[in-house]
Every structure is written in structure tokens, then in C-alpha cells.
Amino acid sequence: MAETLDRYDADLTTPDLVILEMEAADKGEAAAQLAERLHAHGRITDLEGFLRQVNAREHQMATGLPGGIGLPHARSEFVSRISIAVGVTKFGHSLDFGAADGPATLVLLIATPPSSFSDHLEVLATLARSLSKESFRESLRRAHDPEVIAELINSSLVFFDH
């Protein structure tokens, strides 16, 4: 049973879902590394099934955002609760997520249950708004601490704009 989003207790990510110094050959491998974290922590039930859905979504439309952000995402029956896994690439590494301004150094994999369409859109929109601010992106890149990164992400999602 999918958990509904409690906007006042956002623990959509945890330090265990953050990968620092991430190295991946391409966006598919980056998504796989992040999905493995979600799977290891019980947030997705079928790693391969979920990754098929993430990759299918990537083929529909690029998920790169300006400012060096990759935002792969999927609504999936394999997701037990809304979650975000975060990867900060190793210095000098970047991944092509199709953004017009170039490759990504921050990757946020968003996983939501299929029943939570409005929450999925709300998380995407709210996160995109936060990530549009250079100061927020730089705070994530410079944190070097999974606890700080998780707190920054969660605090940006605690109160949704309606």
C-alpha cells in the first residue's frame, strides 16, 4: 500500500539515499546506482521493473534541467513510498540528461507510486522550482555530507506552494 505524502514530515530522502562522488558511464547507469539505493532501503520492490519504467520515461522526453541537473523519474507500482535518491557526481564527471545548457552534475531520481499522480507532479514542480535557484544547486554540490544534502532536499519539499 502506497503511503500518502505528508507535507509536514517530508523524509523523501535520507542520507542513505545520497551518493557522493558518483561515477557513472551514462544516465542509465546513474539511475541504476540511485535505484539500487532505493531498493536496498525498501523504497522500491522490484529494481529491474522500476528501472525499465525510468528508462522508458527517459526515452519519452529528456529529464535534464538547466544548471547541471538530471531529474529522472517514474510513477511505478514497484514504489512503496514517494522517494528521492540523490547523486552528486565526482569532480570532473558529468552526465548527459539532454539539457540544452549541458550535462548534469546533480542527479535526483524521483520514485512515486502510480496512485499518487498529483503528489508526483507536486514533488517534481516544487523540486524544479528549488533547483532553478543557483544558490540551492550550489548548496547541494558543496555540501559533501549526505545528512546536509538530505536535509536541504527535504526542507525544500516540506511546504508546497498551492
C-alpha positions in Angstrom: 0.0 0.0 0.0 1.4 3.3 -1.0 1.9 5.9 1.6 0.5 9.4 1.1 2.7 12.4 1.1 2.7 14.1 4.5 3.9 17.6 3.6 4.9 18.4 7.2 7.1 15.3 7.7 9.0 15.1 4.4 11.6 12.4 4.6 11.5 11.8 0.9 15.3 11.3 1.0 17.7 10.2 3.7 21.4 10.3 4.0 21.4 6.6 2.9 19.8 7.6 -0.4 22.6 10.0 -1.2 25.7 9.1 -3.3 28.6 11.5 -3.1 31.4 11.3 -5.7 29.1 9.4 -8.0 30.8 8.0 -11.1 28.6 6.6 -13.9 29.2 5.9 -17.6 25.9 7.4 -18.6 22.5 8.5 -17.3 21.2 4.9 -17.3 24.0 3.8 -15.0 23.4 6.8 -12.8 19.7 6.0 -12.5 20.6 2.3 -11.7 23.0 3.3 -8.9 20.4 5.5 -7.3 17.6 3.0 -7.8 19.8 0.4 -6.1 19.9 2.6 -3.0 16.1 2.9 -3.1 15.8 -0.9 -3.4 18.3 -1.6 -0.6 16.2 0.7 1.7 12.9 -0.9 0.9 11.5 2.1 -1.1 11.1 0.1 -4.3 10.2 -3.6 -4.5 11.5 -4.6 -8.0 14.7 -3.0 -9.1 14.7 -4.2 -12.7 11.0 -3.4 -13.2 11.4 0.1 -11.8 14.5 0.8 -13.9 12.6 -0.3 -17.1 10.0 2.3 -16.2 12.6 5.0 -15.5 14.3 4.3 -18.8 11.0 4.3 -20.7 10.3 7.7 -19.2 13.7 8.9 -20.3 13.1 7.8 -23.9 9.8 9.9 -23.9 11.5 13.2 -23.0 14.8 14.4 -21.7 14.9 15.0 -18.0 17.8 17.4 -17.8 17.2 20.8 -16.3 19.3 24.0 -16.7 22.1 24.4 -14.2 23.5 20.8 -14.4 20.6 18.9 -13.1 19.4 15.4 -14.1 15.8 14.6 -12.9 15.0 11.1 -13.9 11.6 10.0 -12.5 8.9 7.4 -12.7 5.5 6.6 -11.2 5.6 2.9 -10.6 3.7 0.0 -8.9 7.1 -1.0 -7.6 7.4 2.1 -5.4 6.4 1.6 -1.8 6.6 5.3 -0.9 7.5 8.6 -2.6 11.3 8.8 -2.5 14.2 10.8 -3.9 17.7 9.4 -4.3 20.4 12.0 -4.9 23.7 11.7 -6.7 26.5 14.3 -6.8 29.0 13.4 -9.4 32.7 13.2 -8.8 34.6 16.3 -9.6 35.2 16.4 -13.4 32.4 13.9 -14.2 29.1 14.8 -15.7 26.2 13.0 -17.3 24.1 13.9 -20.4 20.4 14.2 -19.4 19.5 16.2 -22.5 19.5 19.7 -21.0 20.1 22.5 -23.5 22.9 24.0 -21.4 24.9 20.9 -21.0 25.5 17.8 -18.8 24.4 17.2 -15.2 26.5 17.0 -12.0 23.5 16.6 -9.7 21.1 13.7 -10.3 17.8 13.3 -8.4 15.9 10.1 -9.1 12.2 10.6 -8.1 10.1 7.5 -7.4 6.4 7.7 -6.8 3.6 5.1 -6.5 1.2 5.1 -9.5 -1.7 6.2 -7.4 -0.1 9.5 -6.4 -0.2 11.4 -9.7 -0.8 14.8 -8.0 1.9 14.2 -5.4 4.3 13.2 -8.2 3.6 16.4 -10.1 3.8 18.4 -6.9 7.2 17.0 -5.9 8.5 17.5 -9.5 7.3 21.1 -9.7 8.5 22.0 -6.2 11.8 20.4 -6.6 12.3 22.1 -10.1 11.5 25.5 -8.5 14.1 24.9 -5.8 16.6 23.6 -8.3 16.1 26.7 -10.6 17.9 28.7 -7.9 21.6 28.7 -8.4 22.2 29.1 -4.6 20.2 25.9 -3.9 22.1 23.9 -6.6 25.4 25.1 -5.2 24.5 24.3 -1.7 23.8 20.7 -2.8 27.0 20.5 -4.7 29.2 21.9 -1.9 27.6 20.0 1.0 29.9 17.0 0.9 27.7 15.5 3.6 24.8 13.2 2.9 23.0 14.4 6.0 23.1 18.0 4.8 22.0 17.1 1.3 19.1 15.1 2.6 18.0 18.0 4.9 18.3 20.5 2.0 16.1 18.4 -0.3 13.6 17.5 2.4 13.3 21.1 3.7 12.7 22.4 0.2 9.7 20.0 0.0 8.1 20.5 3.4 5.7 23.2 2.4 4.2 23.0 -1.0 3.0 26.1 -2.8 -0.6 25.8 -3.8 
